[in-house]
């Protein structure tokens, strides 16, 4: 019996995940599920739980490397209209988990709401960004989060409020499998002033990152007080290749991939970077990119 009988409209088998990640590489998902509603999401999770099927939650695939042999279990992708809502109030904006962070920033510009400019150029969906506290030189998600709606694997839905949330460098204390919605604090401001700041941040990123090439953002977390990219650059690794994967010559903490790249190429290059940096500087780099 098919585990997802009567959910054929939302489930595909052997779906190539290269179509859904920024690296554009990796194997297929055993089940690829795009629930059309909250009720359908809960039903999918229930069936996975009852049949001991592993669950993976996919956002925009911006910080993800999928293995060449693919992913066993269900990859759940929240793309339906139900998971794409944006609602403004005088002092906040509530955003469903499936909305791209870039779209939220632009909506705030149009609505004349300040508070999220620092997230300009941050890739991924709101759910994924908040879970890993995505950010950069200008700030991170956690600084503006007021409330997060989450769901666990028993389909219990509850709210996490600012006083109960802890945001650290690329991490949070959110352990529930699903982030459903996030409320950010924003304030009314001049749209032209907000737009000017957004453009400045975007130009800085465009000039310093390989935005026109397939990549998954920063590969390594910055050690305390040190730039991972600077260490990799000082080790003379810019431009180094393994198969179809190459360390960007624009930003050394980015790996870019060509059409013939494999996940194995990327993983091998990651290992070589870690070994060289540890050997030359005594620093053990920790991966920022998630690997399935």
N, C-alpha and C positions, 0 to 999 in steps of 0.2 A: 504493500500500500504506500502510495506517495505521501510523504510527510506533510506536504503542503497542498493536498487535494482541496479544491475549491478556492485556492488562492493563486491560480495560474496567472491571473492578470497582474500579479505583483511579484512573481517569482520566476527567475530564469536559472537554468543550470549551466555549469561550466562557462560562466561569463568571464571573458578576459578582463582582468583588473588593470591591465595596461591602459585601457580606455578611460580609467577613472583615477589615475594618479598623475601627478605632475612629472614624474620621471618617465612616464610612458613605457614602462617595462614591467615585467613580472608575469606570473602565471594566472590561472583562472580560479574563480571562486566556485566551490562545490554548489552552493546556493547563493544567488544574488537577489536580495529582497528589497523592494521599494514599497513599503506600506502606504496605502492611500489615506489612512486615518489613524488616529490614536487607538481606536478599538482594534483595528487590524494589526497595528504594531504589538499591542498586548497579546493578541492571539498568536502571532508569530513567536513571540518570546516564550509564551506558555508551551507551545509545541516543542520548541528547542529544548526548554528545560526538562520537559517530561521524557524526551528522547535522548538526553545527554548529548545534544548537538552543540558544539562550540559556537559562541556568538562573537562576531567582530563588528564594530560600529565604524562605518566609513563616513568621513565628512567630505571634503573636496579633494582629499588625497594629496594635499600640499606638503605634508611632512611625513611621507610614508614610502617605504621600500617594500615591495611584495616579492617574495622568493620566486625563483623561476618555476618551481614545481607547484605553485599556487597555494590556496588556502582551503583547508578542510573546514566544514561547517557552514554556517550562514553568515554572510556579509550583509549587514543591514544598512541601507542608504536612505536617509530621510530627505527625500526630494519633493514630496507631494506638497500641494498648496497649503495643507494644514500645518506643515513644518516650515512655511516660508512667510509668516506674518510679521509685520512691523507696525507697532502702535505707539504713537507719541502721546504723552501727557505733558503738563507744564514743566515738570522737573525730571522727567525720565523718558526713556524709550524702551519698550518691551519688544524683544526680538526672538522669534522662534529659532530653534537650533540649526535648521537647514539653510538659513540665510547666509550668503557670503559676507564676510566682514567688510570687504571693499564696498559692497552695496550699502551697508549700514552707514559707513562714513559719508558716502555720496548723498544718501537720504538726509543725513544730518545737515550737510551743507545746504541742500535745497530748503530744508525746514528752518534754517537759521538756528541750529542747536549746536552749542559748543561742548566739548568734553571728550570727544573721541578722535580728534585730529591726530594724536600720537600714533593711532593705529593705521594710518595711511600706509598702503603698500603691504600690510600684513595679510598673507594669503590664508585661505581656508574658510570654513564655516564658523559661525559664532559658537556652536557647540564645541567643536574641536579647539578653537582658539582659547576659550575659557578653561577647558579641561587642562590644557598644558600651560595656561597663562602666557600665551604667545605675546611677543613684543619685540622691541628693538631698542636702538639708541635713544629713541624719543619717549619711550614709555611702554607699559604693558596693559593687558586687558584688565587685570585685577584691580587696578587703581580706580576704575569707574564702575565696577560691578556692585549693585545694590542687593540683588536677589537672583537666585538660580532655582529653576524648577527642574527636578530630577526624577528619574524612575529607576528602581532596582530590578533585578531579574525575577523577583516575585510580583512584579508589576505594581508595586506600591509607589504612589506618586506623592512627593512632598516638597516643601519649600526650604531652601537654605538661605538665610539672611546674612547681611553684611557682617554682623557681630559673630556669626558662627563660621565664617569663611576665612581661610588662611591662604594667602597667595604668596608664593616665593618664586625664585628664579626658575622659570619653565616648569612650575608644579603648583598644584593646589591640594587641598584636603578633601576634594570631591571624589568619593570612591564609587558612587552609584554608576552603573554601566551607561545609563542614558542621561544626557543633558537635553531637556526638552525646550527650555526657554530661558532667556537671560534678561534682566532689567538693568540698564545702565543709567547712571546719573548724567543728565545734560542740563545746560542752561541756555536761555535765549540769548542770541548774540547776532551781530551783523553778518549776514551770509557772505558778503564780500571779504570781510576780514578772515572768516573761517576758510573760505576758498583759497585765499592767498597763502595761508599757512599750510593747507593741504598740498598746494602746488609746490611749495618750497620743499616739503618733506619728500614728495614724490620725485622731484628732480634729483634730490640727494641720493635716493635709492637707485634711480635709473642710472645715475653716473657711477655708482659704486658696486652694483650687483649685476649679475648676468641675467637680466629679466627676459631677454629674448631667446634664451636657450632652455631646454628641458632640464629642470633641477628640482630639488625638494627643499630649498631654503638652506639654512645653516645645517651642516652635518654634525657638528660638535657643539656642545655647550661651552661657554667661556669659563675657564677656571677662574676662581676668585681673583679679581684684580688684573686679569690677563686676557688678552684677545686671542682666541683660538686661531683665528685667521692670521694674525701676526706671527704666531709661533710656526704655523705651517709655511708661511711665506719665508720666514727666516731660515727654515730648514731647507729651502731651495726646492720646494715641491710644486710650485705653480706650474701648470702645464703638464704635469706628470700624467701618463695614461696607463690604463689597464684595459685592453680590449676597446670597447666603445665608451668607456667612462674616462673622464678627464677632470683633474682639478682645475677649476676656472682660473684663467690668467687675469681675471678682473677682481675676483675676491676669493682668496685661498680657502675659505671655509665653505665654499660651494663646490659640489661635484656636478658637472653637466654631462648629459648623455646624448649619444647619437642614436640613429635608428637601429643600428646593429648591436647596441649595448645589451647586456644581460644584468640581472641582479647580482649574479656571481662576480661580474666585473666590478661593480660598485662595492660589494662587500670586501673583495680582495684589496681594492684601493683604500678603503677605510682602514683595514688592518695595517697596510703599509704606512699610512699616515700616522697612525697611533704608535707604531713601532719606532718610526724615525723621530717623532717628537719626544717620546719617552727616552730614547737613546741620547738625543742631543741636549734636551733641557730638563730631563727628569720629571716631566709632567705627564700624567696619565689623562688623556682626553676621554670624556664621556660623550657617547652619542646623544645628539638631540633628535635625530631622525628616528622614527619608529620603524621597526622591522617586523613584518609578518612572515 
